[in-house]
Amino acid sequence: MTSAGSPAPQAPEATPIHSAQSPPAIAPYYPPPSYPPPSYTGTGALDNRAAIALALAIIGLVLGLPLGVPGLVCGPIAYFLGKSAVTRIEASAGALGGRNLARTAWILGVVATAAGAVVSLVWLIFILVSVSTPAA
């Protein structure tokens, strides 16, 4: 107290002085959750029907060109095996592989059948002509 009986003046409280604006509080960093690595979507095991169909198509084409009949026998079998292998591979959702192999067998089965039919027809005409002509 002062002599006049009034309380002594107090110093004003120090207020913190902020320049322009204070930066916002930094949030703690939380790394993103760890996800499992992406699954490998490569082809699975080779479908046996595709391999057998391709083997039959090649045999039918190789033997069907000179003889004809093996192409007529092996070609349709390779066609239907290749067609069923493609359907099976697509239904397996990646568990089975060899789709291109089966498709190749499917196409070669058609080619072997066509080649076998043409060659068999040529052989048939050749045999009929040779039998029907009189001997000189």
Phi and psi restraints in degrees (value plus and minus 20) as a CYANA .aco file:
   2 THR   PHI    -113.7   -73.7
   2 THR   PSI     156.1   196.1
   3 SER   PHI     -85.2   -45.2
   3 SER   PSI     -44.0    -4.0
   4 ALA   PHI    -102.1   -62.1
   4 ALA   PSI     -28.6    11.4
   5 GLY   PHI      72.7   112.7
   5 GLY   PSI     -15.5    24.5
   6 SER   PHI    -115.2   -75.2
   6 SER   PSI     130.5   170.5
   7 PRO   PHI     -84.8   -44.8
   7 PRO   PSI     134.8   174.8
   8 ALA   PHI     -91.9   -51.9
   8 ALA   PSI     119.3   159.3
   9 PRO   PHI     -85.5   -45.5
   9 PRO   PSI     118.0   158.0
  10 GLN   PHI    -119.3   -79.3
  10 GLN   PSI     132.5   172.5
  11 ALA   PHI     -91.6   -51.6
  11 ALA   PSI     120.9   160.9
  12 PRO   PHI     -82.4   -42.4
  12 PRO   PSI     125.8   165.8
  13 GLU   PHI     -88.7   -48.7
  13 GLU   PSI     123.0   163.0
  14 ALA   PHI     -96.8   -56.8
  14 ALA   PSI      98.2   138.2
  15 THR   PHI    -117.6   -77.6
  15 THR   PSI     119.1   159.1
  16 PRO   PHI     -86.3   -46.3
  16 PRO   PSI     115.4   155.4
  17 ILE   PHI    -116.4   -76.4
  17 ILE   PSI     101.0   141.0
  18 HIS   PHI    -121.8   -81.8
  18 HIS   PSI     113.3   153.3
  19 SER   PHI    -102.2   -62.2
  19 SER   PSI     118.2   158.2
  20 ALA   PHI      12.0    52.0
  20 ALA   PSI    -106.7   -66.7
  21 GLN   PHI    -163.2  -123.2
  21 GLN   PSI     129.6   169.6
  22 SER   PHI    -105.4   -65.4
  22 SER   PSI     126.8   166.8
  23 PRO   PHI     -85.9   -45.9
  23 PRO   PSI     129.1   169.1
  24 PRO   PHI     -87.7   -47.7
  24 PRO   PSI     137.3   177.3
  25 ALA   PHI     -86.3   -46.3
  25 ALA   PSI     117.8   157.8
  26 ILE   PHI    -102.6   -62.6
  26 ILE   PSI     107.8   147.8
  27 ALA   PHI     -95.6   -55.6
  27 ALA   PSI     126.7   166.7
  28 PRO   PHI     -85.5   -45.5
  28 PRO   PSI     128.5   168.5
  29 TYR   PHI    -107.6   -67.6
  29 TYR   PSI     105.6   145.6
  30 TYR   PHI    -136.4   -96.4
  30 TYR   PSI      97.2   137.2
  31 PRO   PHI     -85.7   -45.7
  31 PRO   PSI     133.5   173.5
  32 PRO   PHI     -83.7   -43.7
  32 PRO   PSI     136.8   176.8
  33 PRO   PHI     -84.7   -44.7
  33 PRO   PSI     126.1   166.1
  34 SER   PHI    -102.2   -62.2
  34 SER   PSI     104.1   144.1
  35 TYR   PHI    -118.7   -78.7
  35 TYR   PSI     134.4   174.4
  36 PRO   PHI     -87.6   -47.6
  36 PRO   PSI     133.2   173.2
  37 PRO   PHI     -83.1   -43.1
  37 PRO   PSI     131.5   171.5
  38 PRO   PHI     -81.3   -41.3
  38 PRO   PSI     123.3   163.3
  39 SER   PHI     -91.8   -51.8
  39 SER   PSI     126.6   166.6
  40 TYR   PHI     -95.1   -55.1
  40 TYR   PSI     101.8   141.8
  41 THR   PHI    -123.3   -83.3
  41 THR   PSI       9.0    49.0
  42 GLY   PHI     -89.3   -49.3
  42 GLY   PSI     152.6   192.6
  43 THR   PHI     -91.9   -51.9
  43 THR   PSI     130.1   170.1
  44 GLY   PHI    -106.3   -66.3
  44 GLY   PSI    -169.3  -129.3
  45 ALA   PHI     -88.8   -48.8
  45 ALA   PSI     128.2   168.2
  46 LEU   PHI     -89.0   -49.0
  46 LEU   PSI     112.6   152.6
  47 ASP   PHI     -92.3   -52.3
  47 ASP   PSI     109.6   149.6
  48 ASN   PHI     -85.2   -45.2
  48 ASN   PSI     -54.3   -14.3
  49 ARG   PHI     -82.9   -42.9
  49 ARG   PSI     -55.9   -15.9
  50 ALA   PHI     -84.8   -44.8
  50 ALA   PSI     -62.7   -22.7
  51 ALA   PHI     -87.8   -47.8
  51 ALA   PSI     -62.0   -22.0
  52 ILE   PHI     -87.1   -47.1
  52 ILE   PSI     -59.7   -19.7
  53 ALA   PHI     -83.5   -43.5
  53 ALA   PSI     -61.0   -21.0
  54 LEU   PHI     -86.5   -46.5
  54 LEU   PSI     -60.9   -20.9
  55 ALA   PHI     -82.5   -42.5
  55 ALA   PSI     -63.1   -23.1
  56 LEU   PHI     -86.3   -46.3
  56 LEU   PSI     -57.6   -17.6
  57 ALA   PHI     -85.5   -45.5
  57 ALA   PSI     -61.4   -21.4
  58 ILE   PHI     -87.9   -47.9
  58 ILE   PSI     -63.1   -23.1
  59 ILE   PHI     -81.4   -41.4
  59 ILE   PSI     -63.9   -23.9
  60 GLY   PHI     -83.5   -43.5
  60 GLY   PSI     -57.5   -17.5
  61 LEU   PHI     -92.9   -52.9
  61 LEU   PSI     -63.1   -23.1
  62 VAL   PHI     -88.1   -48.1
  62 VAL   PSI     -64.8   -24.8
  63 LEU   PHI    -104.1   -64.1
  63 LEU   PSI     -41.6    -1.6
  64 GLY   PHI     -96.7   -56.7
  64 GLY   PSI     -47.3    -7.3
  65 LEU   PHI     -87.0   -47.0
  65 LEU   PSI     -65.3   -25.3
  66 PRO   PHI    -104.5   -64.5
  66 PRO   PSI     -51.2   -11.2
  67 LEU   PHI    -125.3   -85.3
  67 LEU   PSI     -55.6   -15.6
  68 GLY   PHI      74.9   114.9
  68 GLY   PSI     -76.5   -36.5
  69 VAL   PHI     -86.0   -46.0
  69 VAL   PSI     -60.5   -20.5
  70 PRO   PHI     -80.6   -40.6
  70 PRO   PSI     -51.0   -11.0
  71 GLY   PHI     -87.5   -47.5
  71 GLY   PSI     -55.8   -15.8
  72 LEU   PHI     -91.4   -51.4
  72 LEU   PSI     -45.7    -5.7
  73 VAL   PHI    -108.4   -68.4
  73 VAL   PSI     -71.2   -31.2
  74 CYS   PHI     -97.1   -57.1
  74 CYS   PSI     -49.6    -9.6
  75 GLY   PHI     -80.4   -40.4
  75 GLY   PSI     -74.5   -34.5
  76 PRO   PHI     -84.0   -44.0
  76 PRO   PSI     -54.9   -14.9
  77 ILE   PHI     -83.3   -43.3
  77 ILE   PSI     -64.4   -24.4
  78 ALA   PHI     -84.0   -44.0
  78 ALA   PSI     -57.9   -17.9
  79 TYR   PHI     -80.6   -40.6
  79 TYR   PSI     -71.7   -31.7
  80 PHE   PHI     -90.6   -50.6
  80 PHE   PSI     -56.1   -16.1
  81 LEU   PHI     -85.6   -45.6
  81 LEU   PSI     -61.7   -21.7
  82 GLY   PHI     -84.6   -44.6
  82 GLY   PSI     -61.4   -21.4
  83 LYS   PHI     -83.8   -43.8
  83 LYS   PSI     -63.7   -23.7
  84 SER   PHI     -90.0   -50.0
  84 SER   PSI     -51.4   -11.4
  85 ALA   PHI     -87.8   -47.8
  85 ALA   PSI     -59.8   -19.8
  86 VAL   PHI     -82.4   -42.4
  86 VAL   PSI     -64.0   -24.0
  87 THR   PHI     -83.0   -43.0
  87 THR   PSI     -62.3   -22.3
  88 ARG   PHI     -85.6   -45.6
  88 ARG   PSI     -60.3   -20.3
  89 ILE   PHI     -87.5   -47.5
  89 ILE   PSI     -61.8   -21.8
  90 GLU   PHI     -87.0   -47.0
  90 GLU   PSI     -53.2   -13.2
  91 ALA   PHI     -96.5   -56.5
  91 ALA   PSI     -37.9     2.1
  92 SER   PHI    -100.9   -60.9
  92 SER   PSI     -27.6    12.4
  93 ALA   PHI      36.1    76.1
  93 ALA   PSI      24.8    64.8
  94 GLY   PHI      73.7   113.7
  94 GLY   PSI     -25.4    14.6
  95 ALA   PHI     -93.9   -53.9
  95 ALA   PSI     -48.8    -8.8
  96 LEU   PHI    -133.0   -93.0
  96 LEU   PSI     125.6   165.6
  97 GLY   PHI    -138.4   -98.4
  97 GLY   PSI     159.0   199.0
  98 GLY   PHI      78.0   118.0
  98 GLY   PSI       6.5    46.5
  99 ARG   PHI     -84.0   -44.0
  99 ARG   PSI     -64.9   -24.9
 100 ASN   PHI     -86.6   -46.6
 100 ASN   PSI     -54.0   -14.0
 101 LEU   PHI     -84.1   -44.1
 101 LEU   PSI     -64.0   -24.0
 102 ALA   PHI     -86.9   -46.9
 102 ALA   PSI     -59.1   -19.1
 103 ARG   PHI     -86.8   -46.8
 103 ARG   PSI     -57.5   -17.5
 104 THR   PHI     -83.9   -43.9
 104 THR   PSI     -61.6   -21.6
 105 ALA   PHI     -84.1   -44.1
 105 ALA   PSI     -58.8   -18.8
 106 TRP   PHI     -80.5   -40.5
 106 TRP   PSI     -67.6   -27.6
 107 ILE   PHI     -88.9   -48.9
 107 ILE   PSI     -64.1   -24.1
 108 LEU   PHI     -85.6   -45.6
 108 LEU   PSI     -48.6    -8.6
 109 GLY   PHI     -84.1   -44.1
 109 GLY   PSI     -59.9   -19.9
 110 VAL   PHI     -86.6   -46.6
 110 VAL   PSI     -63.4   -23.4
 111 VAL   PHI     -84.5   -44.5
 111 VAL   PSI     -61.9   -21.9
 112 ALA   PHI     -84.5   -44.5
 112 ALA   PSI     -59.1   -19.1
 113 THR   PHI     -85.3   -45.3
 113 THR   PSI     -65.0   -25.0
 114 ALA   PHI     -84.7   -44.7
 114 ALA   PSI     -65.0   -25.0
 115 ALA   PHI     -84.8   -44.8
 115 ALA   PSI     -60.6   -20.6
 116 GLY   PHI     -83.4   -43.4
 116 GLY   PSI     -58.6   -18.6
 117 ALA   PHI     -86.5   -46.5
 117 ALA   PSI     -64.3   -24.3
 118 VAL   PHI     -86.3   -46.3
 118 VAL   PSI     -66.1   -26.1
 119 VAL   PHI     -86.5   -46.5
 119 VAL   PSI     -59.3   -19.3
 120 SER   PHI     -83.6   -43.6
 120 SER   PSI     -59.4   -19.4
 121 LEU   PHI     -85.2   -45.2
 121 LEU   PSI     -61.7   -21.7
 122 VAL   PHI     -83.4   -43.4
 122 VAL   PSI     -64.8   -24.8
 123 TRP   PHI     -82.4   -42.4
 123 TRP   PSI     -61.3   -21.3
 124 LEU   PHI     -82.6   -42.6
 124 LEU   PSI     -65.0   -25.0
 125 ILE   PHI     -83.5   -43.5
 125 ILE   PSI     -63.9   -23.9
 126 PHE   PHI     -81.2   -41.2
 126 PHE   PSI     -63.3   -23.3
 127 ILE   PHI     -87.2   -47.2
 127 ILE   PSI     -63.3   -23.3
 128 LEU   PHI     -85.0   -45.0
 128 LEU   PSI     -58.4   -18.4
 129 VAL   PHI     -88.3   -48.3
 129 VAL   PSI     -60.9   -20.9
 130 SER   PHI     -89.7   -49.7
 130 SER   PSI     -50.5   -10.5
 131 VAL   PHI     -99.4   -59.4
 131 VAL   PSI     -56.9   -16.9
 132 SER   PHI    -101.7   -61.7
 132 SER   PSI     -38.4     1.6
 133 THR   PHI     -98.0   -58.0
 133 THR   PSI     115.4   155.4
 134 PRO   PHI     -91.0   -51.0
 134 PRO   PSI     128.5   168.5
 135 ALA   PHI     -96.4   -56.4
 135 ALA   PSI     120.1   160.1
